[in-house]
Amino acid sequence: MKFQIGLTLVLILFLVNLIKASDKNVQDYLDEQEKIHNFPIKHLDYKQIVETFYQLEKEYPHYIKVYDARSEFKNETLPKVYCSNTQNPEDLCKFIYAVITNYSDPKHVNFTQSFFSGNFHGDEVVGPNILTYMAKYILEKPDLNILSKSYLVILPMGNPQGYSQYKREECQNGNRICFDMNRDFPYDTNEKCFQTAGARIINYIWKKYLFTASITFHGGMTAIGWPWGSNNHLTSENKGQICPDQNAFYILGKRMSEVGGQYPGIPKYRYDILNDVVYPVNGSFEDWSYAASWERYIDPSFSSFFPKCERISDEELQINNNTARSLTYLIETTDKKQPPESTYGTWQQIQSNDKGQGHVTRNIRLTLDFINNLSPSYEVATHNSGNYTFYVKWAVEGCHQVSNTKFLIRENDQQSNIVKNSYYSLQQLLDDGFKIYSEYTDYQGKLKDITSFKSQVVQFDDPKDRLIDIAIFSECDSFLTEKVSSAEPIIEPQSHFVRSRSNASYLAENNGFFINSNKYIIKSLGPFEVNNNIYTDSSDLKNQPSKQKSDYDYLIAIFSIVTVGALISYCIYKKFDGFGANNVNFQELHDDDHQLQQLPNSQQQQNQNQLKRVNNKEGGVKKYELTHEDDGL
């Protein structure tokens, strides 16, 4: 064994010197790769956006389907709008929308659904480019984890005619009659609503799916806003009222602003209710999509907020109890409605703003983070350290506050590779043989800080090789269920996002799609080996008989050479791979493992004799602050 170790060390020193000697060549390679991965974001016109989505569908048929909503709508009363100077049938605007999810997973109908609209106003051009490049980015990087838990409905151009002609409104009848789409929804307006094809198509899409959250992109200022944003929710001092879901809106809105960041010429996003950060309007999509399923039933007088639109059938207007309870945000992307293409950013900036910032790239980055945070989940790393010690570390995505966390284990006597992954309660885990091994109180989740929990499974009473299964249980954002005393109306939060985190049996359904409870986050994994084969203290070898070198020794030496070379190549490759904004640095966590492994023998034995968890002084928690602010709600 000393022979192999010595040979490996010599090889490592040789390779280090080789790399130093060829530093210039390595740097040239890195610079070349950076150029390849850092191409500038180009502005796309109407036809290019349509073609891009259909091309993505051809390349990734298992992850994206593209539809033309006009063809699906099948209603002769839908206004005809043209994306050409002529009015031939082939010139009718295509209202394409894309659904991105993992269609090969039979559970995809239960994935968290979110909606994104690139524009309502045609002269505000950044949004359609954001969504087109975001779709491309997601599909080219399936390891982002988005496809495994999300169901995205992307309408790149809610107003394709306006976008093709750089006009704010949707125009009909030879451009003689024009309407503002974001004044056309049946909320706090008169009966002249749903006059645009765009608004009616969005209504159709909303009745077809079941959205937890949504974002609409605009331009003309720099802000992130949420309901209320209508004139019926102004105080006597013309200040905006806050809605029952203010706490959730605030947390996610602030998070998007932080992830979006700032750069010279690109200010940080302001964030607040729409009535204050933008201005109040009648007939807005944001208030309609948030409140249409519940506000009219709170008080009889509130029914006046929802007019019956002229020439629109009752069937088309009908909204059920689940359709419109979305956390809907309006993002004003830039002070200029048509900023220079040179300010859009580069492809590499989507991963990180270390290389600069762009209007398109920063909004892709914050939207990806937003999507991840809609679905609570764990990032888990495991490590068998030998000496009958097994480490598990995890971070919680999608929660602002994580409470009642429990780490559980059970011995896998059957040596089965099948671990049930459909637990819905702590009691189910206990009934299935799991035992609570360690517990944690309240900690901030990844929406606030990137928080990592740690648990060490130490030696059992009888040291022997064994298999174990592990499970993690937490509660997510239970505080969001509290009433906001200054809200209007003063009732419990009404969004699916909050209600699903407050009720363990929550279930909402629409058209075959479901939103299930997110009150408890549970993950089970296994089996894992707990043994003494990975690391061994040198003192354990002193009394072992020496062995003559065999062919196996030389095979191990050759294997070491190949492994070291592969690791170096892997490290160079990984410099350019992955989406860095959302990943926990588990390498740093493994470094902690290494430090723990170097404890003196007496301390190792002391740890092994414990049957409870081993934590650091802070309760086994690492915090990675994203901001020094600590704003209230």
C-alpha positions, -999 to 999 in steps of 0.1 A, spaced: 0 0 0 29 24 8 41 17 -28 8 29 -43 6 59 -20 41 70 -29 36 65 -66 4 85 -65 21 114 -46 49 114 -71 24 114 -100 5 143 -84 37 164 -80 46 156 -116 13 167 -129 13 199 -108 46 209 -123 35 200 -158 5 223 -154 26 251 -141 50 246 -170 22 248 -195 3 276 -177 1 297 -208 -15 268 -228 -40 261 -201 -50 298 -199 -53 300 -237 -76 270 -235 -97 286 -208 -99 319 -226 -110 301 -258 -137 282 -238 -149 315 -222 -154 330 -256 -174 300 -268 -197 302 -237 -200 339 -237 -216 349 -270 -237 381 -269 -275 380 -266 -290 392 -299 -324 408 -303 -350 385 -319 -379 397 -341 -414 382 -342 -405 356 -368 -373 346 -352 -390 340 -319 -417 318 -335 -390 298 -354 -369 294 -323 -396 278 -303 -406 254 -331 -369 245 -335 -366 238 -298 -396 215 -300 -378 195 -327 -346 193 -307 -362 185 -273 -395 167 -279 -395 151 -245 -393 184 -227 -412 211 -248 -444 213 -267 -454 243 -287 -490 254 -294 -507 281 -314 -534 294 -290 -554 310 -318 -558 276 -335 -568 260 -302 -593 287 -292 -618 278 -320 -640 309 -314 -650 329 -344 -655 360 -322 -618 362 -315 -605 394 -332 -582 389 -362 -549 406 -357 -522 406 -384 -484 405 -381 -479 419 -416 -489 449 -436 -512 426 -456 -543 409 -442 -541 374 -458 -549 344 -437 -513 334 -435 -505 368 -421 -526 362 -389 -504 366 -358 -494 334 -342 -501 334 -304 -476 306 -298 -470 293 -263 -447 266 -250 -451 241 -222 -418 230 -208 -416 201 -184 -404 165 -182 -431 147 -202 -415 113 -196 -423 116 -159 -459 104 -154 -462 128 -124 -456 159 -145 -492 169 -142 -486 174 -105 -455 196 -110 -458 232 -99 -472 252 -128 -462 288 -135 -470 312 -163 -448 338 -180 -458 364 -205 -431 383 -225 -452 413 -233 -486 430 -231 -473 462 -247 -457 456 -281 -432 484 -279 -417 469 -247 -393 445 -263 -371 430 -236 -396 405 -223 -401 383 -254 -363 380 -256 -360 370 -220 -385 341 -223 -371 329 -256 -335 327 -244 -347 313 -210 -365 284 -227 -333 277 -247 -312 278 -216 -334 255 -196 -336 229 -224 -298 229 -229 -291 224 -192 -315 197 -179 -294 194 -148 -308 226 -135 -334 205 -116 -362 227 -130 -375 200 -154 -378 175 -126 -403 196 -106 -417 224 -127 -444 228 -154 -437 261 -173 -462 277 -196 -445 304 -216 -463 329 -238 -434 348 -253 -456 374 -270 -490 382 -255 -492 410 -281 -474 396 -311 -488 422 -335 -476 450 -313 -442 434 -310 -439 429 -348 -447 466 -354 -432 482 -323 -466 495 -312 -479 495 -276 -515 484 -283 -532 456 -301 -549 470 -332 -578 456 -352 -598 463 -384 -569 475 -404 -553 491 -374 -582 515 -370 -592 503 -335 -566 498 -308 -567 485 -272 -543 483 -243 -541 447 -233 -533 454 -196 -565 474 -193 -587 447 -208 -592 422 -180 -625 420 -162 -613 435 -129 -623 470 -116 -633 482 -150 -665 486 -171 -682 462 -195 -658 470 -223 -634 443 -214 -619 413 -232 -618 433 -264 -583 422 -273 -573 388 -288 -544 387 -264 -564 391 -232 -589 365 -243 -562 340 -252 -546 345 -218 -579 338 -202 -582 306 -223 -547 295 -211 -555 303 -175 -587 282 -176 -568 253 -192 -540 250 -166 -536 257 -128 -509 282 -120 -493 288 -86 -474 319 -98 -468 341 -128 -446 369 -141 -454 394 -168 -426 415 -183 -429 452 -192 -406 481 -199 -404 518 -192 -390 518 -156 -372 494 -133 -394 478 -107 -410 446 -94 -446 449 -84 -475 428 -72 -512 433 -61 -529 454 -53 -525 476 -84 -560 489 -91 -580 520 -83 -604 501 -61 -576 493 -37 -564 528 -29 -568 545 5 -583 579 10 -548 593 9 -543 576 -25 -519 551 -11 -520 515 -22 -537 488 0 -519 456 6 -534 422 -2 -539 392 21 -508 375 6 -485 404 12 -459 385 31 -454 359 4 -454 385 -23 -428 405 -4 -405 376 2 -404 364 -34 -403 400 -48 -373 409 -26 -356 377 -35 -359 385 -72 -345 419 -67 -315 405 -49 -308 378 -75 -312 404 -103 -285 425 -87 -272 457 -102 -245 470 -125 -234 504 -138 -263 516 -159 -285 488 -146 -300 497 -112 -313 472 -86 -350 466 -88 -373 485 -65 -400 462 -52 -434 470 -37 -471 468 -44 -481 480 -78 -502 509 -67 -471 524 -51 -441 512 -71 -458 517 -105 -493 532 -106 -529 521 -103 -548 510 -134 -582 495 -142 -585 461 -159 -551 448 -150 -540 412 -155 -521 411 -122 -551 418 -99 -575 396 -120 -551 366 -120 -546 369 -82 -582 375 -70 -608 365 -96 -614 331 -79 -621 344 -44 -625 382 -39 -660 385 -53 -672 359 -27 -658 377 4 -684 405 4 -714 409 -19 -703 444 -28 -670 431 -42 -689 414 -70 -690 448 -88 -652 445 -92 -659 418 -118 -680 431 -147 -697 410 -174 -678 419 -206 -699 428 -236 -702 402 -264 -684 376 -243 -703 344 -233 -709 334 -197 -689 302 -205 -658 321 -215 -661 344 -185 -666 317 -160 -638 313 -135 -639 285 -109 -627 285 -73 -591 274 -82 -583 291 -115 -571 326 -104 -552 324 -71 -517 331 -85 -488 351 -70 -486 373 -100 -457 398 -105 -452 426 -130 -416 433 -138 -406 466 -154 -373 454 -169 -356 487 -179 -362 524 -180 -360 523 -218 -387 503 -236 -363 495 -264 -328 495 -249 -298 489 -272 -291 453 -280 -256 458 -265 -272 460 -231 -290 426 -234 -260 408 -219 -240 376 -227 -249 339 -224 -224 334 -196 -240 361 -175 -270 339 -171 -250 317 -148 -234 345 -128 -232 383 -128 -195 381 -121 -189 387 -158 -212 417 -160 -249 423 -163 -275 426 -190 -312 433 -191 -320 400 -206 -295 379 -187 -303 391 -152 -340 386 -157 -334 350 -169 -314 344 -138 -339 358 -114 -368 340 -132 -350 307 -129 -344 313 -92 -381 323 -89 -392 290 -105 -370 269 -82 -384 286 -51 -420 278 -60 -414 241 -52 -399 232 -18 -372 206 -22 -339 193 -8 -304 193 -22 -287 164 -5 -250 153 -3 -239 121 14 -204 109 22 -192 76 36 -161 85 57 -152 50 68 -147 42 105 -184 34 104 -192 71 100 -216 84 74 -223 121 68 -255 136 53 -258 173 45 -287 191 29 -301 224 19 -337 234 16 -348 252 -16 -380 271 -19 -386 280 18 -381 312 37 -383 295 71 -376 259 77 -390 245 110 -394 212 128 -366 195 108 -359 158 116 -333 135 103 -343 98 104 -325 65 97 -334 29 96 -314 -2 91 -320 -19 57 -320 -55 67 -334 -67 34 -306 -51 14 -333 -37 -9 -327 -10 -35 -363 2 -33 -370 31 -9 -405 44 -8 -405 80 -19 -442 89 -15 -443 97 23 -467 125 32 -463 127 70 -438 121 98 -460 93 112 -458 74 79 -420 74 82 -421 62 118 -446 35 109 -423 23 81 -394 17 106 -376 50 105 -363 64 138 -356 101 146 -318 105 148 -314 142 151 -337 173 153 -334 210 145 -354 240 155 -362 269 132 -337 281 106 -339 303 76 -344 285 43 -328 291 10 -352 320 2 -335 339 29 -301 324 32 -286 293 17 -288 272 48 -272 238 51 -280 212 77 -256 185 88 -260 152 105 -234 126 114 -244 90 117 -219 75 142 -210 40 151 -237 16 163 -234 -6 194 -219 -34 173 -194 -21 147 -200 -39 115 -208 -32 78 -244 -24 73 -269 -7 50 -291 22 61 -319 42 46 -322 79 55 -351 104 55 -354 141 60 -386 158 73 -392 196 75 -421 221 77 -420 249 52 -431 286 58 -458 279 83 -457 316 94 -470 327 60 -505 315 70 -510 343 95 -534 371 86 -519 404 77 -536 429 100 -533 458 76 -545 439 45 -576 446 26 -597 425 30 -584 412 64 -587 375 57 -563 345 55 -539 344 25 -557 332 -6 -530 321 -30 -522 285 -38 -486 292 -29 -495 300 8 -526 277 12 -506 247 0 -481 254 28 -507 258 55 -528 227 50 -513 192 50 -543 179 30 -545 207 6 -556 198 -29 -566 221 -58 -577 208 -92 -584 222 -126 -588 205 -159 -568 174 -147 -540 194 -131 -534 194 -94 -517 215 -67 -508 194 -36 -498 203 -1 -463 216 5 -467 219 42 -442 191 48 -411 184 28 -400 148 29 -372 130 11 -361 94 16 -330 79 1 -311 46 3 -297 22 9 -262 35 19 -232 16 32 -219 24 66 -186 6 69 -149 9 76 -135 8 41 -130 44 30 -106 60 55 -85 41 80 -63 57 107 -26 48 102 -24 35 138 -48 7 128 -22 -7 104 7 -10 128 0 -46 139 -10 -59 105 13 -84 88 32 -71 58 21 -83 24 41 -90 -7 32 -68 -37 10 -85 -61 -4 -78 -96 -33 -60 -78 -9 -35 -63 3 -25 -98 -33 -24 -111 -42 0 -82 -12 22 -91 -23 24 -128 -58 31 -116 -45 60 -95 -27 75 -125 -59 74 -146 -80 88 -118 -58 118 -111 -57 127 -148 -95 123 -151 -99 146 -120 -78 173 -135 -97 172 -168 -130 171 -149 -121 202 -129 -112 222 -161 -144 211 -177 -166 220 -147 -153 256 -147 -177 262 -175 -206 239 -166 -236 244 -144 -258 272 -132 -241 287 -103 -268 311 -89 -288 284 -73 -264 256 -63 -252 249 -28 -214 246 -25 -213 210 -14 -176 209 -20 -171 232 9 -193 209 30 -172 179 20 -141 199 32 -158 200 66 -160 163 65 -123 160 58 -116 181 89 -138 160 110 -121 129 97 -87 141 110 -98 142 146 -74 124 170 -81 88 177 -94 96 212 -118 121 199 -130 97 171 -137 71 197 -156 96 218 -177 105 188 -183 69 179 -196 61 214 -223 87 210 -257 76 196 -270 111 189 -260 135 163 -227 155 163 -233 192 155 -212 223 155 -218 250 181 -244 267 159 -265 235 158 -250 221 126 -260 250 104 -240 270 79 -255 303 67 -244 320 35 -258 355 37 -271 369 4 -278 404 18 -270 424 49 -305 438 49 -331 425 73 -362 442 62 -395 436 79 -426 423 63 
